[in-house]
Each structure stands twice: as structure tokens, then as C-alpha cells.
């Protein structure tokens, strides 16, 4: 009897070790059974919050600023010149004749001078090449828009692939969990029969093997599902299981 209990304890311990090794997350089977994925359209929309799309938006704004600057570049051809001066103009005079002694006279007045003008310098190469420079900046902005759309389309394809895989694993995990519960119940019955001497250790071992296979199948599906869900969170910038 003691030997049988030791054998059963060994079987249960090995099962527990296997489950702990495979338990990657804290989610339990019932969490998966009630789990619902958000609509894929929501994931597509949330993916627009990606830093990559923000980068492309900033890049387009930079191209637009360069186009605006290029259109106003003609202002650099015109130079305005202005100056202002202020001072006092003084005059010293000396007068004398045979009947008048020498005397000195000083007179002065304040004066202001204003000067305003403009000069125009037109580099012909800048004038004739202006259209090409503006066109190049517009083409660069269009290329950035194409890159942005291309990345977003590729991101939606990646999201769709992970979404399909997650949907498949969600359907499978319900079947696998039911099979696991059934195998566990059968193992419990076999343990009772073994203790009561109704089955041999070989028959108990076969039931243990069935249970181990059910656990392995369940954990494999769970790991695949977790991987898909975590990748969806990253790709779509959406909380799915990290709650």
C-alpha cells in the first residue's frame, strides 16, 4: 500500500513540475475560455499610434517647411539699406580790420540725416533652378507619404496574420482544455482503482501517459496563443492580455 502511494505521489509530482515549467503566464484556462479578441478594425486603427507613423508625419512636415522656405527665397535677393546720423555742425569765424580788433565768433546747429535705399541682386541660376528645387521637395514629400502607406499596409498584414493565428488557437485551446480536464478525471479514477487493486501499475502508467499528452497539447496551444496575443499588443499598440 505504501509503495502504491509513493508511485502515485511521484506521478502527481511529475505532472506538477511539468505544468509549472510550461506555465509562462498567470492566465488560467477559464481566462482563455471567456476571452474575446477586439475587432480587427480596432487593432488597425490603434496601429496608427506607432512611432514609425509619427516619424513619417514629422518627415513630411519637414519637407513642407523646406517647400515654403524655397518659395520665399526670392526675398533674399532684395537688400534694404538704411542709416541715421545725428550731430552738431559748428562754424568758427575770425574777423578784424584796421579799425576793429580781432574777435572770434562761433555758431553751431543740430542736424539729423536719414538715408534709406534698396538693392536687388538676382542670381540667375537660383531663378531658373527654383522650379526644380520646389519640385524635388514635393517629390521627396510624396515619397515619404508612399513609404508611410507602404509601412502601414505591411503592418496590417502582420496584424492580420497574428490575429488569424490567435483566433485559431483560441478555438483550439477550448478543445484542449476540455480534453485535459477529461484526462485529469480519468487519471484520478485510475489512481483510485490502483489503490484499490483494480488495475495494475502498467494500466496506471498508460493513463498517466494520456494525461501527460493532454497537458503537453494544452500547454503548446497556450504558448502559441500567448505569443500571438503579445505580438498583437506590440503590433497594434493595444492592450489585450496585459491588464
NUFIKOL-123223 format. One record per residue (C-alpha): residue in one letter; x, y, z. Coordinates in steps of 0.1 Angstrom, whole numbers, plus 5000, padded with zeros to 4 digits. Example, Ala and Ser with C-alpha at 12.3 -4.5 7.8 and 13.67 -1.06 7.14 Angstrom:
NUFIKOL-123223
A512349555078S513749895071
//
This chain:
NUFIKOL-123223
X500050005000X502850245009X504650164976X501450244957X501150584975X504750664967X504250584930X501050794928X502951084946X505751054920X503251064892X501451374906X504751554913X506051504878X502751644864X503051954887X506652014877X505651994840X502852234845X504952484864X507652464837X505152534810X503152804828X504553104811X501853354822X499453384851X496453324828X494353024837X492252804813X489052984823X490653314813X491053184778X487653034776X485953364782X488453564762X487353774732X489753944708X488954304699X487654364664X490554374639X489454714627X490254854662X493754704660X494254854626X493255194639X495355174670X498355074650X498455434637X499855534671X503055364662X506255584665X507055494629X504055674616X504855974638X508355974623X506955984588X504556264597X507456474611X509456394580X506556524558X506356844579X510056894573X509656864535X506657114536X508757364556X511557334530X509057394502X507757704520X511257834526X512157784489X509057974478X510158274499X513758254489X513358544464X513258774494X516958714499X517558884465X516459224480X518659404504X517359714523X519859984533X519160244559X521060464582X520560764605X523061024617X522761294642X525261564651X526161934656X527662144629X529962424642X531562724625X534362934639X535063274623X537763534630X537263904619X539564204621X540364524602X542364844607X539764994630X538564674647X540464454669X540464074662X537463894676X536263534673X532763414666X531363054670X528062934656X526562584656X523362394650X522062044654X521361844623X519961494615X520561284584X518360994572X519260764544X517060484530X517560264500X517259924485X519359704463X518459404442X520759114434X519358834413X521458524408X520258384375X521058024384X518758044415X515958194395X516057934367X516557644391X513957744416X511157544400X513357224400X514257274437X510557314447X509657014426X512356804442X511056884477X507456794466X508756464452X510556394485X507356464504X505356234481X507955964485X507655994523X503855954520X504355644499X506755494525X504255574552X501455404534X503655104525X504655054561X501055084573X499854824548X502654584558X501754644594X498154554587X499254234570X501354144601X498454224624X496054014602X498453714603X498853724641X495053784645X494253474624X496753264644X495253394677X491753314665X492752954656X494552904690X491553044709X489352784692X491852504699X492552594735X488952534744X489052184729X492452114745X491352234779X488252004778X490551714768X492851804797X490051804822X488851474809X492351314811X492751454846X489451304857X490450964842X493850984859X492151044893X489850744887X492850524877X494750634909X491750524930X491450194911X495250134915X495050194953X492049964955X493949704934X491549714905X494249804879X497949734875X500749984876X501149944838X497550054833X498050344856X501150434836X499150434804X496650674819X499450894831X500850894796X497451014782X497251284808X500851404801X500051414763X496851624771X498951864792X501551894765X499051964738X497252224760X500452404770X501752404734X498552574723X498552814752X502152914744X501352974708X498253184718X500253384743X502853454717X500253574691X498453794717X501753954729X502854024693X499354174686X499854404716X503154534702X502054554665X498654724672X499654934703X496654784721X496354624755X494954274750X496154044778X498454284797X495754404821
//
